[in-house]
Amino acid sequence: MLDALLAMVIVSGIVVGTNLSVQTICQQRVRHQKEQVQLLERVQQVKYDWIKLIEKT
């Protein structure tokens, strides 16, 4: 009985640890995607600024 309980605790720990790892990976991916979006927005802004500058000259 104690062995079964111990096994359940170990498996639960592994599942929780795995879920936390997956959650961390997902958070890193989301952060990376946000950084990529910000970079793209900056590129678009620079393009827009260049177009405006060219139109003025």
All heavy atoms as atom14 arrays in JSON, in Angstrom:
{
  "sequence": "MLDALLAMVIVSGIVVGTNLSVQTICQQRVRHQKEQVQLLERVQQVKYDWIKLIEKT",
  "atom14_mask": [
    [1, 1, 1, 1, 1, 1, 1, 1, 0, 0, 0, 0, 0, 0],
    [1, 1, 1, 1, 1, 1, 1, 1, 0, 0, 0, 0, 0, 0],
    [1, 1, 1, 1, 1, 1, 1, 1, 0, 0, 0, 0, 0, 0],
    [1, 1, 1, 1, 1, 0, 0, 0, 0, 0, 0, 0, 0, 0],
    [1, 1, 1, 1, 1, 1, 1, 1, 0, 0, 0, 0, 0, 0],
    [1, 1, 1, 1, 1, 1, 1, 1, 0, 0, 0, 0, 0, 0],
    [1, 1, 1, 1, 1, 0, 0, 0, 0, 0, 0, 0, 0, 0],
    [1, 1, 1, 1, 1, 1, 1, 1, 0, 0, 0, 0, 0, 0],
    [1, 1, 1, 1, 1, 1, 1, 0, 0, 0, 0, 0, 0, 0],
    [1, 1, 1, 1, 1, 1, 1, 1, 0, 0, 0, 0, 0, 0],
    [1, 1, 1, 1, 1, 1, 1, 0, 0, 0, 0, 0, 0, 0],
    [1, 1, 1, 1, 1, 1, 0, 0, 0, 0, 0, 0, 0, 0],
    [1, 1, 1, 1, 0, 0, 0, 0, 0, 0, 0, 0, 0, 0],
    [1, 1, 1, 1, 1, 1, 1, 1, 0, 0, 0, 0, 0, 0],
    [1, 1, 1, 1, 1, 1, 1, 0, 0, 0, 0, 0, 0, 0],
    [1, 1, 1, 1, 1, 1, 1, 0, 0, 0, 0, 0, 0, 0],
    [1, 1, 1, 1, 0, 0, 0, 0, 0, 0, 0, 0, 0, 0],
    [1, 1, 1, 1, 1, 1, 1, 0, 0, 0, 0, 0, 0, 0],
    [1, 1, 1, 1, 1, 1, 1, 1, 0, 0, 0, 0, 0, 0],
    [1, 1, 1, 1, 1, 1, 1, 1, 0, 0, 0, 0, 0, 0],
    [1, 1, 1, 1, 1, 1, 0, 0, 0, 0, 0, 0, 0, 0],
    [1, 1, 1, 1, 1, 1, 1, 0, 0, 0, 0, 0, 0, 0],
    [1, 1, 1, 1, 1, 1, 1, 1, 1, 0, 0, 0, 0, 0],
    [1, 1, 1, 1, 1, 1, 1, 0, 0, 0, 0, 0, 0, 0],
    [1, 1, 1, 1, 1, 1, 1, 1, 0, 0, 0, 0, 0, 0],
    [1, 1, 1, 1, 1, 1, 0, 0, 0, 0, 0, 0, 0, 0],
    [1, 1, 1, 1, 1, 1, 1, 1, 1, 0, 0, 0, 0, 0],
    [1, 1, 1, 1, 1, 1, 1, 1, 1, 0, 0, 0, 0, 0],
    [1, 1, 1, 1, 1, 1, 1, 1, 1, 1, 1, 0, 0, 0],
    [1, 1, 1, 1, 1, 1, 1, 0, 0, 0, 0, 0, 0, 0],
    [1, 1, 1, 1, 1, 1, 1, 1, 1, 1, 1, 0, 0, 0],
    [1, 1, 1, 1, 1, 1, 1, 1, 1, 1, 0, 0, 0, 0],
    [1, 1, 1, 1, 1, 1, 1, 1, 1, 0, 0, 0, 0, 0],
    [1, 1, 1, 1, 1, 1, 1, 1, 1, 0, 0, 0, 0, 0],
    [1, 1, 1, 1, 1, 1, 1, 1, 1, 0, 0, 0, 0, 0],
    [1, 1, 1, 1, 1, 1, 1, 1, 1, 0, 0, 0, 0, 0],
    [1, 1, 1, 1, 1, 1, 1, 0, 0, 0, 0, 0, 0, 0],
    [1, 1, 1, 1, 1, 1, 1, 1, 1, 0, 0, 0, 0, 0],
    [1, 1, 1, 1, 1, 1, 1, 1, 0, 0, 0, 0, 0, 0],
    [1, 1, 1, 1, 1, 1, 1, 1, 0, 0, 0, 0, 0, 0],
    [1, 1, 1, 1, 1, 1, 1, 1, 1, 0, 0, 0, 0, 0],
    [1, 1, 1, 1, 1, 1, 1, 1, 1, 1, 1, 0, 0, 0],
    [1, 1, 1, 1, 1, 1, 1, 0, 0, 0, 0, 0, 0, 0],
    [1, 1, 1, 1, 1, 1, 1, 1, 1, 0, 0, 0, 0, 0],
    [1, 1, 1, 1, 1, 1, 1, 1, 1, 0, 0, 0, 0, 0],
    [1, 1, 1, 1, 1, 1, 1, 0, 0, 0, 0, 0, 0, 0],
    [1, 1, 1, 1, 1, 1, 1, 1, 1, 0, 0, 0, 0, 0],
    [1, 1, 1, 1, 1, 1, 1, 1, 1, 1, 1, 1, 0, 0],
    [1, 1, 1, 1, 1, 1, 1, 1, 0, 0, 0, 0, 0, 0],
    [1, 1, 1, 1, 1, 1, 1, 1, 1, 1, 1, 1, 1, 1],
    [1, 1, 1, 1, 1, 1, 1, 1, 0, 0, 0, 0, 0, 0],
    [1, 1, 1, 1, 1, 1, 1, 1, 1, 0, 0, 0, 0, 0],
    [1, 1, 1, 1, 1, 1, 1, 1, 0, 0, 0, 0, 0, 0],
    [1, 1, 1, 1, 1, 1, 1, 1, 0, 0, 0, 0, 0, 0],
    [1, 1, 1, 1, 1, 1, 1, 1, 1, 0, 0, 0, 0, 0],
    [1, 1, 1, 1, 1, 1, 1, 1, 1, 0, 0, 0, 0, 0],
    [1, 1, 1, 1, 1, 1, 1, 0, 0, 0, 0, 0, 0, 0]
  ],
  "atom14_positions": [
    [[0.83, -1.2, 0.0], [0.0, 0.0, 0.0], [0.87, 1.26, 0.0], [0.63, 2.18, -0.77], [-0.91, -0.04, 1.25], [-1.86, 1.12, 1.36], [-3.07, 1.1, 0.02], [-3.86, 2.64, 0.29], [0.0, 0.0, 0.0], [0.0, 0.0, 0.0], [0.0, 0.0, 0.0], [0.0, 0.0, 0.0], [0.0, 0.0, 0.0], [0.0, 0.0, 0.0]],
    [[1.9, 1.25, 0.85], [2.79, 2.4, 0.95], [3.57, 2.58, -0.35], [3.77, 3.72, -0.79], [3.75, 2.22, 2.14], [4.54, 3.45, 2.55], [3.59, 4.58, 2.94], [5.47, 3.13, 3.71], [0.0, 0.0, 0.0], [0.0, 0.0, 0.0], [0.0, 0.0, 0.0], [0.0, 0.0, 0.0], [0.0, 0.0, 0.0], [0.0, 0.0, 0.0]],
    [[3.97, 1.44, -0.95], [4.7, 1.51, -2.22], [3.84, 2.15, -3.31], [4.32, 2.96, -4.1], [5.14, 0.11, -2.68], [6.26, -0.45, -1.79], [6.88, 0.36, -1.08], [6.48, -1.67, -1.83], [0.0, 0.0, 0.0], [0.0, 0.0, 0.0], [0.0, 0.0, 0.0], [0.0, 0.0, 0.0], [0.0, 0.0, 0.0], [0.0, 0.0, 0.0]],
    [[2.57, 1.78, -3.35], [1.65, 2.32, -4.36], [1.47, 3.83, -4.15], [1.45, 4.61, -5.1], [0.3, 1.61, -4.28], [0.0, 0.0, 0.0], [0.0, 0.0, 0.0], [0.0, 0.0, 0.0], [0.0, 0.0, 0.0], [0.0, 0.0, 0.0], [0.0, 0.0, 0.0], [0.0, 0.0, 0.0], [0.0, 0.0, 0.0], [0.0, 0.0, 0.0]],
    [[1.36, 4.22, -2.88], [1.2, 5.64, -2.55], [2.45, 6.42, -2.96], [2.36, 7.49, -3.56], [0.93, 5.79, -1.05], [0.59, 7.19, -0.56], [-0.7, 7.67, -1.22], [0.43, 7.18, 0.95], [0.0, 0.0, 0.0], [0.0, 0.0, 0.0], [0.0, 0.0, 0.0], [0.0, 0.0, 0.0], [0.0, 0.0, 0.0], [0.0, 0.0, 0.0]],
    [[3.61, 5.85, -2.65], [4.88, 6.49, -3.0], [5.0, 6.61, -4.52], [5.41, 7.66, -5.03], [6.04, 5.67, -2.43], [7.43, 6.28, -2.59], [7.5, 7.62, -1.87], [8.49, 5.33, -2.01], [0.0, 0.0, 0.0], [0.0, 0.0, 0.0], [0.0, 0.0, 0.0], [0.0, 0.0, 0.0], [0.0, 0.0, 0.0], [0.0, 0.0, 0.0]],
    [[4.62, 5.57, -5.24], [4.67, 5.6, -6.7], [3.75, 6.69, -7.24], [4.12, 7.42, -8.16], [4.27, 4.24, -7.26], [0.0, 0.0, 0.0], [0.0, 0.0, 0.0], [0.0, 0.0, 0.0], [0.0, 0.0, 0.0], [0.0, 0.0, 0.0], [0.0, 0.0, 0.0], [0.0, 0.0, 0.0], [0.0, 0.0, 0.0], [0.0, 0.0, 0.0]],
    [[2.56, 6.84, -6.66], [1.63, 7.88, -7.1], [2.22, 9.27, -6.88], [2.09, 10.16, -7.71], [0.28, 7.76, -6.36], [-0.62, 6.67, -6.89], [-2.13, 6.46, -5.93], [-2.76, 8.1, -5.8], [0.0, 0.0, 0.0], [0.0, 0.0, 0.0], [0.0, 0.0, 0.0], [0.0, 0.0, 0.0], [0.0, 0.0, 0.0], [0.0, 0.0, 0.0]],
    [[2.87, 9.46, -5.72], [3.48, 10.76, -5.4], [4.59, 11.07, -6.4], [4.68, 12.18, -6.92], [4.02, 10.77, -3.95], [4.9, 11.99, -3.71], [2.86, 10.73, -2.96], [0.0, 0.0, 0.0], [0.0, 0.0, 0.0], [0.0, 0.0, 0.0], [0.0, 0.0, 0.0], [0.0, 0.0, 0.0], [0.0, 0.0, 0.0], [0.0, 0.0, 0.0]],
    [[5.41, 10.06, -6.72], [6.51, 10.25, -7.67], [5.96, 10.59, -9.05], [6.41, 11.54, -9.69], [7.42, 9.0, -7.71], [8.18, 8.89, -6.39], [8.38, 9.06, -8.89], [8.93, 7.58, -6.21], [0.0, 0.0, 0.0], [0.0, 0.0, 0.0], [0.0, 0.0, 0.0], [0.0, 0.0, 0.0], [0.0, 0.0, 0.0], [0.0, 0.0, 0.0]],
    [[4.96, 9.82, -9.5], [4.36, 10.08, -10.82], [3.73, 11.47, -10.85], [3.89, 12.21, -11.82], [3.32, 8.98, -11.18], [2.51, 9.38, -12.4], [4.05, 7.65, -11.42], [0.0, 0.0, 0.0], [0.0, 0.0, 0.0], [0.0, 0.0, 0.0], [0.0, 0.0, 0.0], [0.0, 0.0, 0.0], [0.0, 0.0, 0.0], [0.0, 0.0, 0.0]],
    [[3.03, 11.85, -9.8], [2.41, 13.18, -9.72], [3.48, 14.26, -9.83], [3.3, 15.25, -10.53], [1.66, 13.35, -8.41], [0.59, 12.45, -8.34], [0.0, 0.0, 0.0], [0.0, 0.0, 0.0], [0.0, 0.0, 0.0], [0.0, 0.0, 0.0], [0.0, 0.0, 0.0], [0.0, 0.0, 0.0], [0.0, 0.0, 0.0], [0.0, 0.0, 0.0]],
    [[4.59, 14.06, -9.14], [5.7, 15.02, -9.2], [6.25, 15.13, -10.61], [6.53, 16.24, -11.08], [0.0, 0.0, 0.0], [0.0, 0.0, 0.0], [0.0, 0.0, 0.0], [0.0, 0.0, 0.0], [0.0, 0.0, 0.0], [0.0, 0.0, 0.0], [0.0, 0.0, 0.0], [0.0, 0.0, 0.0], [0.0, 0.0, 0.0], [0.0, 0.0, 0.0]],
    [[6.39, 14.01, -11.28], [6.9, 14.01, -12.66], [5.93, 14.75, -13.57], [6.33, 15.57, -14.39], [7.15, 12.57, -13.16], [8.34, 11.95, -12.39], [7.41, 12.54, -14.66], [8.52, 10.46, -12.61], [0.0, 0.0, 0.0], [0.0, 0.0, 0.0], [0.0, 0.0, 0.0], [0.0, 0.0, 0.0], [0.0, 0.0, 0.0], [0.0, 0.0, 0.0]],
    [[4.63, 14.49, -13.42], [3.61, 15.14, -14.26], [3.62, 16.65, -14.02], [3.63, 17.43, -14.96], [2.21, 14.54, -13.98], [1.12, 15.38, -14.62], [2.14, 13.1, -14.49], [0.0, 0.0, 0.0], [0.0, 0.0, 0.0], [0.0, 0.0, 0.0], [0.0, 0.0, 0.0], [0.0, 0.0, 0.0], [0.0, 0.0, 0.0], [0.0, 0.0, 0.0]],
    [[3.66, 17.05, -12.75], [3.68, 18.48, -12.43], [4.95, 19.12, -12.98], [4.91, 20.18, -13.6], [3.58, 18.69, -10.89], [3.89, 20.15, -10.53], [2.19, 18.31, -10.4], [0.0, 0.0, 0.0], [0.0, 0.0, 0.0], [0.0, 0.0, 0.0], [0.0, 0.0, 0.0], [0.0, 0.0, 0.0], [0.0, 0.0, 0.0], [0.0, 0.0, 0.0]],
    [[6.09, 18.45, -12.82], [7.34, 18.96, -13.35], [7.3, 19.11, -14.86], [7.76, 20.11, -15.41], [0.0, 0.0, 0.0], [0.0, 0.0, 0.0], [0.0, 0.0, 0.0], [0.0, 0.0, 0.0], [0.0, 0.0, 0.0], [0.0, 0.0, 0.0], [0.0, 0.0, 0.0], [0.0, 0.0, 0.0], [0.0, 0.0, 0.0], [0.0, 0.0, 0.0]],
    [[6.73, 18.11, -15.53], [6.62, 18.16, -16.99], [5.7, 19.3, -17.42], [6.03, 20.04, -18.33], [6.06, 16.82, -17.52], [6.91, 15.76, -17.07], [6.01, 16.8, -19.03], [0.0, 0.0, 0.0], [0.0, 0.0, 0.0], [0.0, 0.0, 0.0], [0.0, 0.0, 0.0], [0.0, 0.0, 0.0], [0.0, 0.0, 0.0], [0.0, 0.0, 0.0]],
    [[4.58, 19.46, -16.71], [3.65, 20.55, -17.04], [4.32, 21.9, -16.86], [4.13, 22.79, -17.68], [2.4, 20.47, -16.17], [1.46, 19.36, -16.61], [1.59, 18.84, -17.71], [0.54, 18.99, -15.76], [0.0, 0.0, 0.0], [0.0, 0.0, 0.0], [0.0, 0.0, 0.0], [0.0, 0.0, 0.0], [0.0, 0.0, 0.0], [0.0, 0.0, 0.0]],
    [[5.11, 22.05, -15.8], [5.8, 23.31, -15.57], [6.82, 23.56, -16.68], [6.97, 24.7, -17.14], [6.48, 23.31, -14.2], [5.55, 23.42, -13.0], [6.33, 23.27, -11.7], [4.78, 24.73, -13.0], [0.0, 0.0, 0.0], [0.0, 0.0, 0.0], [0.0, 0.0, 0.0], [0.0, 0.0, 0.0], [0.0, 0.0, 0.0], [0.0, 0.0, 0.0]],
    [[7.51, 22.5, -17.1], [8.48, 22.64, -18.18], [7.79, 23.07, -19.47], [8.27, 23.96, -20.17], [9.23, 21.33, -18.42], [9.95, 20.98, -17.26], [0.0, 0.0, 0.0], [0.0, 0.0, 0.0], [0.0, 0.0, 0.0], [0.0, 0.0, 0.0], [0.0, 0.0, 0.0], [0.0, 0.0, 0.0], [0.0, 0.0, 0.0], [0.0, 0.0, 0.0]],
    [[6.68, 22.43, -19.78], [5.92, 22.76, -20.99], [5.43, 24.21, -20.9], [5.52, 24.97, -21.86], [4.73, 21.79, -21.18], [3.79, 22.29, -22.27], [5.25, 20.4, -21.52], [0.0, 0.0, 0.0], [0.0, 0.0, 0.0], [0.0, 0.0, 0.0], [0.0, 0.0, 0.0], [0.0, 0.0, 0.0], [0.0, 0.0, 0.0], [0.0, 0.0, 0.0]],
    [[4.95, 24.6, -19.72], [4.46, 25.97, -19.52], [5.6, 26.97, -19.72], [5.41, 28.0, -20.38], [3.89, 26.09, -18.11], [3.21, 27.42, -17.84], [2.62, 27.47, -16.44], [2.77, 26.56, -15.64], [1.93, 28.56, -16.15], [0.0, 0.0, 0.0], [0.0, 0.0, 0.0], [0.0, 0.0, 0.0], [0.0, 0.0, 0.0], [0.0, 0.0, 0.0]],
    [[6.77, 26.65, -19.2], [7.93, 27.54, -19.36], [8.3, 27.67, -20.83], [8.56, 28.77, -21.32], [9.14, 26.99, -18.56], [8.75, 26.86, -17.2], [10.33, 27.91, -18.66], [0.0, 0.0, 0.0], [0.0, 0.0, 0.0], [0.0, 0.0, 0.0], [0.0, 0.0, 0.0], [0.0, 0.0, 0.0], [0.0, 0.0, 0.0], [0.0, 0.0, 0.0]],
    [[8.32, 26.55, -21.55], [8.65, 26.57, -22.98], [7.63, 27.42, -23.74], [7.99, 28.23, -24.58], [8.7, 25.12, -23.54], [9.92, 24.4, -22.98], [8.74, 25.13, -25.07], [9.93, 22.91, -23.22], [0.0, 0.0, 0.0], [0.0, 0.0, 0.0], [0.0, 0.0, 0.0], [0.0, 0.0, 0.0], [0.0, 0.0, 0.0], [0.0, 0.0, 0.0]],
    [[6.34, 27.26, -23.41], [5.29, 28.04, -24.08], [5.47, 29.53, -23.78], [5.32, 30.35, -24.68], [3.91, 27.58, -23.62], [3.45, 25.96, -24.28], [0.0, 0.0, 0.0], [0.0, 0.0, 0.0], [0.0, 0.0, 0.0], [0.0, 0.0, 0.0], [0.0, 0.0, 0.0], [0.0, 0.0, 0.0], [0.0, 0.0, 0.0], [0.0, 0.0, 0.0]],
    [[5.79, 29.87, -22.54], [6.0, 31.27, -22.18], [7.18, 31.86, -22.94], [7.12, 32.99, -23.41], [6.22, 31.41, -20.67], [4.95, 31.23, -19.86], [5.23, 31.17, -18.37], [6.36, 31.01, -17.93], [4.17, 31.28, -17.58], [0.0, 0.0, 0.0], [0.0, 0.0, 0.0], [0.0, 0.0, 0.0], [0.0, 0.0, 0.0], [0.0, 0.0, 0.0]],
    [[8.25, 31.06, -23.08], [9.42, 31.53, -23.83], [9.06, 31.75, -25.3], [9.49, 32.73, -25.91], [10.57, 30.53, -23.72], [11.22, 30.52, -22.36], [12.23, 29.4, -22.2], [12.25, 28.43, -22.96], [13.08, 29.51, -21.19], [0.0, 0.0, 0.0], [0.0, 0.0, 0.0], [0.0, 0.0, 0.0], [0.0, 0.0, 0.0], [0.0, 0.0, 0.0]],
    [[8.26, 30.84, -25.86], [7.84, 30.98, -27.26], [7.0, 32.24, -27.45], [7.17, 32.98, -28.41], [7.05, 29.76, -27.72], [7.92, 28.57, -28.04], [7.12, 27.49, -28.7], [7.97, 26.36, -29.01], [7.52, 25.15, -29.29], [6.23, 24.92, -29.3], [8.35, 24.18, -29.57], [0.0, 0.0, 0.0], [0.0, 0.0, 0.0], [0.0, 0.0, 0.0]],
    [[6.06, 32.47, -26.52], [5.2, 33.65, -26.61], [6.05, 34.91, -26.51], [5.87, 35.85, -27.28], [4.12, 33.63, -25.49], [3.43, 34.97, -25.36], [3.1, 32.53, -25.78], [0.0, 0.0, 0.0], [0.0, 0.0, 0.0], [0.0, 0.0, 0.0], [0.0, 0.0, 0.0], [0.0, 0.0, 0.0], [0.0, 0.0, 0.0], [0.0, 0.0, 0.0]],
    [[7.01, 34.91, -25.57], [7.89, 36.07, -25.41], [8.69, 36.3, -26.69], [8.83, 37.43, -27.16], [8.84, 35.84, -24.23], [9.59, 37.08, -23.79], [10.46, 36.83, -22.57], [9.73, 36.22, -21.47], [10.07, 35.06, -20.89], [11.12, 34.39, -21.31], [9.37, 34.58, -19.9], [0.0, 0.0, 0.0], [0.0, 0.0, 0.0], [0.0, 0.0, 0.0]],
    [[9.18, 35.21, -27.27], [9.96, 35.3, -28.51], [9.1, 35.85, -29.65], [9.54, 36.7, -30.42], [10.52, 33.93, -28.87], [11.42, 33.91, -30.06], [12.63, 34.55, -30.07], [11.26, 33.36, -31.28], [13.19, 34.38, -31.26], [12.38, 33.65, -32.01], [0.0, 0.0, 0.0], [0.0, 0.0, 0.0], [0.0, 0.0, 0.0], [0.0, 0.0, 0.0]],
    [[7.85, 35.38, -29.73], [6.94, 35.86, -30.77], [6.63, 37.34, -30.58], [6.56, 38.1, -31.55], [5.65, 35.04, -30.77], [5.85, 33.64, -31.35], [4.62, 32.77, -31.2], [3.72, 33.05, -30.43], [4.6, 31.68, -31.94], [0.0, 0.0, 0.0], [0.0, 0.0, 0.0], [0.0, 0.0, 0.0], [0.0, 0.0, 0.0], [0.0, 0.0, 0.0]],
    [[6.46, 37.76, -29.33], [6.2, 39.18, -29.05], [7.39, 40.02, -29.49], [7.21, 41.1, -30.07], [5.93, 39.4, -27.56], [4.55, 38.96, -27.12], [4.36, 39.21, -25.64], [3.0, 38.76, -25.18], [2.84, 38.91, -23.72], [0.0, 0.0, 0.0], [0.0, 0.0, 0.0], [0.0, 0.0, 0.0], [0.0, 0.0, 0.0], [0.0, 0.0, 0.0]],
    [[8.59, 39.53, -29.22], [9.8, 40.25, -29.64], [9.86, 40.35, -31.16], [10.23, 41.39, -31.71], [11.06, 39.57, -29.09], [11.22, 39.72, -27.59], [12.31, 38.84, -27.0], [12.93, 38.05, -27.75], [12.53, 38.93, -25.79], [0.0, 0.0, 0.0], [0.0, 0.0, 0.0], [0.0, 0.0, 0.0], [0.0, 0.0, 0.0], [0.0, 0.0, 0.0]],
    [[9.5, 39.26, -31.85], [9.51, 39.28, -33.31], [8.49, 40.29, -33.84], [8.77, 41.02, -34.79], [9.19, 37.88, -33.87], [10.35, 36.91, -33.75], [9.99, 35.56, -34.32], [8.87, 35.08, -34.21], [10.97, 34.91, -34.93], [0.0, 0.0, 0.0], [0.0, 0.0, 0.0], [0.0, 0.0, 0.0], [0.0, 0.0, 0.0], [0.0, 0.0, 0.0]],
    [[7.32, 40.34, -33.23], [6.28, 41.28, -33.65], [6.77, 42.71, -33.44], [6.61, 43.57, -34.31], [4.96, 41.03, -32.88], [3.98, 42.19, -33.06], [4.33, 39.72, -33.34], [0.0, 0.0, 0.0], [0.0, 0.0, 0.0], [0.0, 0.0, 0.0], [0.0, 0.0, 0.0], [0.0, 0.0, 0.0], [0.0, 0.0, 0.0], [0.0, 0.0, 0.0]],
    [[7.4, 42.97, -32.28], [7.92, 44.32, -32.01], [8.98, 44.7, -33.03], [9.02, 45.84, -33.5], [8.5, 44.39, -30.59], [7.43, 44.37, -29.52], [8.01, 44.24, -28.12], [9.18, 43.92, -27.95], [7.17, 44.5, -27.13], [0.0, 0.0, 0.0], [0.0, 0.0, 0.0], [0.0, 0.0, 0.0], [0.0, 0.0, 0.0], [0.0, 0.0, 0.0]],
    [[9.82, 43.74, -33.39], [10.87, 43.99, -34.38], [10.24, 44.31, -35.74], [10.66, 45.26, -36.41], [11.79, 42.77, -34.48], [13.1, 42.95, -35.2], [13.95, 44.0, -34.51], [13.84, 41.63, -35.29], [0.0, 0.0, 0.0], [0.0, 0.0, 0.0], [0.0, 0.0, 0.0], [0.0, 0.0, 0.0], [0.0, 0.0, 0.0], [0.0, 0.0, 0.0]],
    [[9.24, 43.54, -36.12], [8.54, 43.79, -37.4], [7.87, 45.16, -37.39], [7.9, 45.87, -38.4], [7.5, 42.7, -37.66], [8.05, 41.35, -38.13], [6.94, 40.31, -38.13], [8.67, 41.45, -39.51], [0.0, 0.0, 0.0], [0.0, 0.0, 0.0], [0.0, 0.0, 0.0], [0.0, 0.0, 0.0], [0.0, 0.0, 0.0], [0.0, 0.0, 0.0]],
    [[7.28, 45.52, -36.26], [6.65, 46.84, -36.16], [7.69, 47.95, -36.32], [7.43, 48.95, -36.98], [5.92, 46.98, -34.82], [4.64, 46.16, -34.75], [4.01, 46.15, -33.36], [4.65, 46.56, -32.37], [2.86, 45.7, -33.26], [0.0, 0.0, 0.0], [0.0, 0.0, 0.0], [0.0, 0.0, 0.0], [0.0, 0.0, 0.0], [0.0, 0.0, 0.0]],
    [[8.85, 47.75, -35.74], [9.93, 48.74, -35.88], [10.37, 48.85, -37.33], [10.58, 49.95, -37.84], [11.15, 48.35, -35.01], [10.97, 48.48, -33.54], [11.14, 49.91, -33.07], [12.31, 50.54, -33.63], [13.36, 50.95, -32.95], [13.38, 50.79, -31.65], [14.37, 51.53, -33.55], [0.0, 0.0, 0.0], [0.0, 0.0, 0.0], [0.0, 0.0, 0.0]],
    [[10.51, 47.7, -38.0], [10.91, 47.69, -39.41], [9.87, 48.44, -40.25], [10.22, 49.26, -41.1], [11.1, 46.24, -39.93], [11.22, 46.21, -41.44], [12.33, 45.6, -39.28], [0.0, 0.0, 0.0], [0.0, 0.0, 0.0], [0.0, 0.0, 0.0], [0.0, 0.0, 0.0], [0.0, 0.0, 0.0], [0.0, 0.0, 0.0], [0.0, 0.0, 0.0]],
    [[8.59, 48.17, -39.98], [7.52, 48.86, -40.71], [7.59, 50.37, -40.47], [7.41, 51.16, -41.39], [6.14, 48.34, -40.27], [5.84, 46.93, -40.74], [5.65, 46.82, -42.23], [5.53, 47.8, -42.94], [5.64, 45.61, -42.74], [0.0, 0.0, 0.0], [0.0, 0.0, 0.0], [0.0, 0.0, 0.0], [0.0, 0.0, 0.0], [0.0, 0.0, 0.0]],
    [[7.85, 50.76, -39.23], [7.94, 52.18, -38.89], [9.11, 52.83, -39.61], [8.97, 53.93, -40.15], [8.08, 52.35, -37.37], [8.04, 53.79, -36.91], [6.73, 54.48, -37.26], [5.65, 53.94, -37.03], [6.81, 55.68, -37.8], [0.0, 0.0, 0.0], [0.0, 0.0, 0.0], [0.0, 0.0, 0.0], [0.0, 0.0, 0.0], [0.0, 0.0, 0.0]],
    [[10.23, 52.14, -39.66], [11.41, 52.67, -40.36], [11.1, 52.82, -41.86], [11.42, 53.84, -42.46], [12.65, 51.78, -40.12], [13.78, 52.15, -41.05], [13.1, 51.88, -38.67], [0.0, 0.0, 0.0], [0.0, 0.0, 0.0], [0.0, 0.0, 0.0], [0.0, 0.0, 0.0], [0.0, 0.0, 0.0], [0.0, 0.0, 0.0], [0.0, 0.0, 0.0]],
    [[10.45, 51.8, -42.43], [10.07, 51.88, -43.86], [9.17, 53.08, -44.08], [9.35, 53.84, -45.03], [9.31, 50.61, -44.28], [10.17, 49.41, -44.55], [9.25, 48.27, -45.0], [10.0, 47.03, -45.33], [9.09, 45.94, -45.71], [0.0, 0.0, 0.0], [0.0, 0.0, 0.0], [0.0, 0.0, 0.0], [0.0, 0.0, 0.0], [0.0, 0.0, 0.0]],
    [[8.17, 53.25, -43.21], [7.23, 54.36, -43.32], [7.97, 55.7, -43.22], [7.73, 56.61, -44.0], [6.18, 54.23, -42.21], [5.16, 55.33, -42.19], [4.11, 55.35, -43.1], [5.26, 56.37, -41.27], [3.17, 56.37, -43.09], [4.32, 57.39, -41.25], [3.28, 57.38, -42.16], [2.35, 58.39, -42.14], [0.0, 0.0, 0.0], [0.0, 0.0, 0.0]],
    [[8.89, 55.78, -42.24], [9.67, 57.01, -42.07], [10.5, 57.31, -43.32], [10.58, 58.46, -43.75], [10.58, 56.9, -40.84], [9.79, 56.89, -39.54], [8.59, 57.21, -39.57], [10.38, 56.55, -38.5], [0.0, 0.0, 0.0], [0.0, 0.0, 0.0], [0.0, 0.0, 0.0], [0.0, 0.0, 0.0], [0.0, 0.0, 0.0], [0.0, 0.0, 0.0]],
    [[11.1, 56.29, -43.9], [11.9, 56.48, -45.13], [11.03, 56.96, -46.28], [11.4, 57.86, -47.02], [12.61, 55.18, -45.52], [13.97, 55.06, -44.89], [14.31, 54.27, -43.85], [15.16, 55.75, -45.29], [15.64, 54.44, -43.55], [16.19, 55.34, -44.43], [15.43, 56.69, -46.27], [17.49, 55.83, -44.53], [16.74, 57.18, -46.38], [17.74, 56.76, -45.52]],
    [[9.85, 56.36, -46.4], [8.92, 56.76, -47.48], [8.54, 58.23, -47.31], [8.55, 59.0, -48.26], [7.69, 55.84, -47.51], [8.09, 54.44, -47.98], [6.59, 56.41, -48.39], [7.02, 53.38, -47.81], [0.0, 0.0, 0.0], [0.0, 0.0, 0.0], [0.0, 0.0, 0.0], [0.0, 0.0, 0.0], [0.0, 0.0, 0.0], [0.0, 0.0, 0.0]],
    [[8.21, 58.63, -46.07], [7.84, 60.02, -45.8], [9.0, 60.95, -46.11], [8.8, 62.02, -46.67], [7.4, 60.17, -44.32], [6.06, 59.57, -44.04], [4.99, 60.33, -44.8], [3.63, 59.71, -44.61], [2.66, 60.2, -45.59], [0.0, 0.0, 0.0], [0.0, 0.0, 0.0], [0.0, 0.0, 0.0], [0.0, 0.0, 0.0], [0.0, 0.0, 0.0]],
    [[10.2, 60.53, -45.74], [11.39, 61.34, -45.98], [11.63, 61.5, -47.48], [11.91, 62.6, -47.96], [12.6, 60.68, -45.31], [13.89, 61.49, -45.26], [13.71, 62.7, -44.35], [15.03, 60.62, -44.76], [0.0, 0.0, 0.0], [0.0, 0.0, 0.0], [0.0, 0.0, 0.0], [0.0, 0.0, 0.0], [0.0, 0.0, 0.0], [0.0, 0.0, 0.0]],
    [[11.47, 60.42, -48.23], [11.68, 60.45, -49.68], [10.63, 61.33, -50.35], [10.92, 62.08, -51.26], [11.69, 59.01, -50.26], [12.94, 58.27, -49.79], [11.6, 59.04, -51.78], [12.93, 56.78, -50.05], [0.0, 0.0, 0.0], [0.0, 0.0, 0.0], [0.0, 0.0, 0.0], [0.0, 0.0, 0.0], [0.0, 0.0, 0.0], [0.0, 0.0, 0.0]],
    [[9.37, 61.23, -49.86], [8.3, 62.04, -50.42], [8.55, 63.53, -50.21], [8.18, 64.35, -51.03], [6.96, 61.65, -49.8], [6.43, 60.31, -50.3], [5.15, 59.9, -49.59], [4.74, 60.53, -48.59], [4.54, 58.9, -50.03], [0.0, 0.0, 0.0], [0.0, 0.0, 0.0], [0.0, 0.0, 0.0], [0.0, 0.0, 0.0], [0.0, 0.0, 0.0]],
    [[9.19, 63.89, -49.11], [9.47, 65.3, -48.81], [10.52, 65.89, -49.73], [10.49, 67.07, -50.03], [9.95, 65.45, -47.35], [8.84, 65.34, -46.33], [9.4, 65.53, -44.93], [8.3, 65.44, -43.9], [8.8, 65.58, -42.54], [0.0, 0.0, 0.0], [0.0, 0.0, 0.0], [0.0, 0.0, 0.0], [0.0, 0.0, 0.0], [0.0, 0.0, 0.0]],
    [[11.46, 65.04, -50.16], [12.58, 65.56, -51.0], [12.2, 65.62, -52.46], [11.24, 65.07, -52.92], [13.84, 64.68, -50.83], [13.52, 63.33, -51.15], [14.36, 64.79, -49.41], [0.0, 0.0, 0.0], [0.0, 0.0, 0.0], [0.0, 0.0, 0.0], [0.0, 0.0, 0.0], [0.0, 0.0, 0.0], [0.0, 0.0, 0.0], [0.0, 0.0, 0.0]]
  ]
}
